[in-house]
Amino acid sequence: MKRVSLIAAALFVMFAACNKNKSNEQENILQEPEVNATTAARACAAYDVLERQLQENPSLQSRMDAIEEFTSRYTQNPSAFRLVGDVLEVPVVVNVLWRTAAENVSDAQVASQIAVLNADFAGTNADVNATSTYQSVKAGNTKIRFVLAGTVRKQTTVTGWGTNDAMKKSSQGGIDPTSPSTTLNMWVCTMTGGILGYAQFPGGPAVTDGVVILNRGFGTVGSAAAPFNKGRTATHEVGHYFNLRHIWGDKRCGNDQVGDTPLHTGANYGCPAAGIKSNCSGKPVMMTMNYMDYTDDACMYMFSLGQSSRMAATWAVGGPRASLR
């Protein structure tokens, strides 16, 4: 079990998030994670975005520190806090930026992604029992439900989008978010640098809040392409949106601030066999099937109870996502 002090939490928030390769379009981390399999790599860029936002707005750090302090208190004693209702029903607006017909994802592809999110966050996904490993800490229903509120489409001449949030700004050719304090905005587009997506963690500016997903990694039909064609990129990024960190803590044997997830040597890729151990202290069996690892879509299929509690802290009364209600 991993315990985090307020100081450690603050330091973690300042430096953690999504990385694979060091480039201008992908994020750098405290320590390069050890790769536990060699296949096509999942990649997101939340850390680059967070680091840039902290440089542009130093006051963001204090907001994120406060969120971590609240989350720590909630996860230690959830009964002391009141959730806003039994189920969080999240309105979702999907913003599609397209240049070619293939990039203009269909309504069916959008619907398939919403269906995956609902199954994954409810623990009703067909593959949830693919292995008995970690059955005792599988979250089951996180009580977060997603409802499509609308799809906004815009044709563009842009061949690829980076991580500077331009796709979220009409002034830069993108699409402005719809009611970001009460709505989860998802931008679907062609991204550069091999990035599958990125998310903004709670506490960031409202005008850029939401998640970005590569169109070829979105949903389960249409342009979705293996090995990222089961909608799990969005599940992973929405996990970040609800304040989950990578399971390896973004460094060798790092801390993801969740008590029931094991220490990981680093990120896992591809479809590793269940039961592989880390090289961390005690050499625990890694939770490679966790949505917050970097395995292929077909090989990630669970949140833990601790991750579910951490997400619930965001929409409890006083939490940073309570306005979604």
Residue pairs with C-beta under 8 A, 6 or more apart in sequence:
1 259
1 260
2 255
2 256
2 257
2 258
2 259
2 261
2 263
3 259
4 12
4 72
4 255
4 257
6 65
6 68
6 69
6 72
8 255
9 65
9 68
9 69
9 71
9 72
9 257
10 61
10 64
10 65
10 68
12 68
12 245
12 249
12 255
12 257
13 61
13 64
13 65
13 67
13 68
13 201
14 54
14 61
14 64
15 29
15 30
15 47
15 250
16 29
16 30
16 47
16 245
16 246
16 249
16 250
16 254
17 27
17 29
17 46
17 47
17 49
17 50
17 201
17 240
17 245
17 246
17 250
18 27
18 43
18 44
18 45
18 46
18 47
18 198
18 199
18 240
18 246
18 250
19 26
19 27
19 28
19 29
19 33
19 43
19 44
19 45
19 47
19 250
20 26
20 33
20 41
20 42
20 43
20 44
20 267
20 294
21 41
21 43
21 194
22 28
22 32
23 193
24 162
24 193
25 45
25 48
25 162
25 163
25 191
25 192
25 193
25 194
25 195
26 43
26 45
26 48
26 193
26 194
26 195
27 44
27 45
27 46
27 47
27 48
27 49
27 51
28 47
28 48
29 47
29 250
29 251
30 250
30 251
30 254
31 251
31 252
31 254
32 266
33 248
33 250
33 251
33 252
33 265
33 266
33 267
34 252
34 265
34 266
34 267
34 279
35 266
35 267
35 269
36 265
36 266
36 267
36 268
36 269
36 272
36 276
36 286
36 288
37 268
37 269
37 270
37 271
37 272
37 295
38 269
38 270
39 227
39 269
39 270
39 271
39 296
40 227
40 269
40 270
40 296
41 194
41 269
41 294
42 196
42 228
42 233
42 236
42 269
42 294
42 295
42 296
43 193
43 194
43 195
43 196
44 195
44 196
44 197
44 198
44 199
44 233
44 236
44 237
44 240
45 163
45 193
45 195
45 198
46 198
46 199
46 200
46 201
46 237
46 240
47 250
48 163
48 198
49 163
49 165
49 198
49 200
50 200
50 201
50 204
52 164
53 60
53 200
53 204
53 205
54 60
54 61
57 205
60 203
60 204
60 205
63 203
64 201
64 202
64 203
67 202
67 203
67 243
67 314
67 319
67 320
68 257
70 313
70 318
70 319
70 320
71 243
71 257
71 310
71 313
71 314
71 319
73 80
73 81
74 80
74 81
74 309
74 312
74 313
74 316
74 319
75 259
75 306
75 309
75 310
75 313
78 309
78 312
78 313
78 316
81 313
81 316
81 317
81 318
82 316
82 317
83 143
83 312
83 315
83 316
83 317
84 315
84 316
84 317
84 322
84 325
85 325
86 143
87 143
87 144
87 145
88 143
88 144
88 145
88 315
88 324
88 325
89 145
89 146
89 147
90 144
90 145
90 146
90 147
90 183
90 184
90 324
91 147
91 149
91 179
91 182
91 183
91 184
91 324
92 114
92 117
92 146
92 147
92 148
92 149
92 183
92 184
92 185
92 186
93 149
93 150
93 151
93 152
93 177
93 178
93 179
93 183
93 184
93 185
93 186
94 110
94 113
94 148
94 150
94 151
94 152
94 186
94 188
95 151
95 152
95 154
95 167
95 168
95 174
95 175
95 177
95 178
95 185
95 186
95 187
95 188
96 103
96 104
96 105
96 110
96 151
96 152
96 153
96 154
96 188
96 189
96 215
97 103
97 154
97 156
97 158
97 161
97 167
97 174
97 175
97 187
97 188
97 189
97 190
98 104
98 105
98 153
98 154
98 155
98 156
98 189
98 215
99 155
99 156
99 157
99 158
99 159
99 190
102 215
102 223
103 189
103 190
103 215
103 223
104 153
104 155
105 188
105 215
105 218
105 219
105 222
105 223
106 221
106 222
107 151
108 221
108 222
109 218
109 219
109 220
109 221
109 222
109 223
109 224
110 148
110 151
110 188
110 219
111 148
111 219
112 219
112 220
112 221
112 222
112 224
112 231
113 186
113 213
113 218
113 219
113 220
113 231
113 234
114 146
114 147
114 148
115 231
116 125
116 219
116 220
116 230
116 231
116 232
116 234
116 235
117 146
117 231
117 234
117 235
117 238
118 124
118 145
118 146
119 125
119 126
120 231
120 232
120 235
120 291
120 301
120 303
121 141
121 142
121 144
121 145
121 146
121 235
121 238
121 303
122 140
122 141
122 142
122 145
123 138
123 139
123 140
123 141
123 142
123 302
123 303
124 141
125 301
127 298
127 301
128 138
128 301
128 302
129 135
130 289
130 301
131 274
131 289
133 274
133 275
133 285
133 287
133 289
134 287
134 289
134 302
134 304
137 260
137 304
137 305
137 306
138 302
138 303
138 304
138 305
139 302
139 303
139 304
139 305
139 307
139 308
140 308
142 303
142 308
142 311
142 312
143 312
144 242
144 311
144 315
146 184
149 178
149 183
150 178
152 175
152 178
154 174
154 175
156 173
157 173
158 173
158 189
158 190
159 190
160 190
160 191
160 192
161 167
161 174
161 189
161 190
161 191
161 192
161 212
162 191
162 192
162 193
163 193
163 195
163 198
165 174
165 208
166 172
166 173
166 174
167 173
167 174
167 175
167 187
167 189
167 212
168 174
168 175
168 176
168 177
168 185
168 187
168 207
168 208
168 210
168 212
169 176
169 207
169 208
170 176
174 187
175 187
176 207
177 183
177 185
177 206
177 207
177 208
177 209
177 210
178 185
180 206
180 207
180 209
180 210
181 206
181 209
181 323
181 324
182 323
182 324
183 324
184 210
184 211
184 238
184 241
184 324
185 209
185 210
185 211
186 210
186 211
186 212
186 213
186 234
187 210
187 211
187 212
187 213
188 212
188 213
188 214
188 215
188 218
189 212
189 214
189 215
190 214
190 215
191 197
191 212
191 214
195 214
196 213
196 214
196 217
196 228
196 233
197 211
197 212
197 213
197 214
197 217
197 233
197 234
197 236
197 237
198 211
198 212
198 237
198 240
199 210
199 211
199 212
199 237
199 238
199 239
199 240
199 241
200 208
200 209
200 210
200 211
200 240
200 241
201 240
201 241
201 243
202 241
202 242
202 243
202 314
202 319
202 320
202 321
203 320
210 241
211 234
211 237
211 238
211 240
211 241
212 237
213 233
213 234
213 237
214 228
214 233
215 223
216 223
216 224
216 225
216 228
217 224
217 225
217 228
217 229
217 233
218 224
218 231
218 233
218 234
219 231
219 234
220 229
220 230
220 231
224 230
224 231
226 297
227 270
227 296
227 297
227 298
228 296
228 297
229 297
230 297
230 298
231 297
232 291
232 297
232 300
233 297
235 291
235 300
236 291
236 292
236 300
239 291
239 292
239 303
239 307
239 311
242 310
242 311
242 314
242 315
242 321
243 310
243 311
243 313
243 314
243 320
244 256
244 258
244 292
244 303
244 307
244 310
244 311
245 256
245 257
245 258
245 292
246 256
246 267
246 292
246 293
246 294
247 256
247 258
247 261
247 264
247 287
247 290
247 292
247 293
248 254
248 256
248 263
248 264
248 265
248 266
248 267
248 293
249 255
249 256
249 257
249 263
249 264
252 265
252 266
252 280
253 263
253 264
253 265
253 278
253 279
253 280
253 281
254 263
254 264
255 263
256 292
257 310
258 304
258 306
258 307
258 310
259 306
260 304
260 305
260 306
261 287
261 290
261 304
261 306
261 307
262 278
262 280
262 284
262 285
262 286
262 287
263 278
263 280
263 281
263 282
263 284
264 278
264 280
264 286
264 287
264 293
265 278
265 279
265 280
265 286
267 293
267 294
268 276
268 286
268 288
268 293
268 294
268 295
269 294
269 295
269 296
270 295
270 296
270 299
271 295
271 296
271 298
271 299
272 286
272 288
272 295
272 299
274 288
274 289
275 285
276 285
276 286
276 288
277 283
277 284
277 285
277 286
278 284
278 285
278 286
286 293
287 293
287 302
287 304
288 295
288 299
288 300
289 295
289 299
289 300
289 301
289 302
290 300
290 302
290 303
290 304
290 307
291 300
291 301
291 302
291 303
292 303
292 307
293 300
303 311
313 319
314 320
314 321
314 322
315 321
315 322
315 324
315 325
316 322
